[in-house]
Amino acid sequence: MTLDAALAARMSGIALGHVTREYPHKLDHVLAGDGDARTPRDLHPMFFGSFDWHSCVHGWWLLLRLAHLFPHHARADETRALAAETFTPDKVAVERVYLARPLSRGFERPYGWAWLLKLHAEMASANNPLAPVLEPFAHDFAAHWRAMLGSFTYPIRTGAHGNTAFALVLSAQWAADHDPQLFALMADKARAWYSTDRSAQAWEPDGDAFLSPTLMEALAMATLLPATEFRRWFRAFLPKAKLQTPASLFTPATVTDRSDGKIAHLDGLNLSRAWAFRTLAAKLGQRDSTAPVLRAAADAHIATALPHIAGDYAGEHWLASFALLALEA
């Protein structure tokens, strides 16, 4: 369970195997007429692989993150060469035109938006020379975020792509670095949505979840609020966490059929829970007696899921990204 150059090369090999694999593909695409029936590569020249647009985006985040962490790993040069072919002004322009369509208002909202911002934040923080190429597209999604946060009265608490807390967490670093006013808006919205939540019941997982609504909410508060405010809130939100209660939250999910894309989501749930447990433990601090319980839960969830990040394309096209989140936390 140690992230090193060998594991970085293995995970990069998985992603290199799908970020340019066009089919099978599931489009998030609204057609206004026959002329809109086009191929994934035609619609999205940067992000046409990995079964769907958002998985391709976070496949690229994984590739560039690992190349930045381990610049000499065995697949790093291949990653950089492919990135230079992928992140070009012409291709970004096509993606931006697609997003500007009136029928694309809900495109990848908010999951894909958040991953795109996380990708650009990674490129910018590492001084990747391709970061300025992607930057205008990132600002497009920031504008979408601002509009969404201004109009959404309620959060989305699903265990899948619509979850607003997860998207806030992924977008937060980009906003902090590039748009502090957006970061402040995100923090205000998190307070409005979640600050009065108490004694979470954690009725989860559902049968195709890859996110824990309970832990994603806690992670959003940990990410967006000052530490003292978060810790006070967390004690009321999960008051029995030290006792591994609710038990459903601390028990790794069982995956019965990894060839079924929805059931395979549960491997992702185990990995995203591990990421959340580790991050929350760090936010609570070494002196908090709940932190060791959270770290132990993280280890159990990673051990359950990490062996299955490759093998069937239903999970292989995305799981390694969630494994990296968990391993780095």
Protein Blocks (a to p, Z undefined) as FASTA:
>chain_A
ZZcfklmmmmmmmmmmmmmmmbdcddddddfbfklmccfklmmmmlmgghiaklmmmmmm
mmmmmmmmmmmbfklmmmmmmmmmmmcfklmmmmmmmmmpmklmmgoiaklmmmmmmmmm
mmmmnopaklmmmmmmmmmmmmmmmmmmmmmmbdcfbfbfklmklmmmmmmmmmmmmomm
lmmmmmmmmmmmmmmgghifkiacdfkbcbdfklmmmmmmmmmpcfklmmmmmmmmmmml
mnopafklmpccddfblkbmklmmmmmmmmmmmmmmmmmmmmnopklmklmmmmmmmmmm
mmmmmmmmgoiaklmmmmmmmmmmmmmZZ
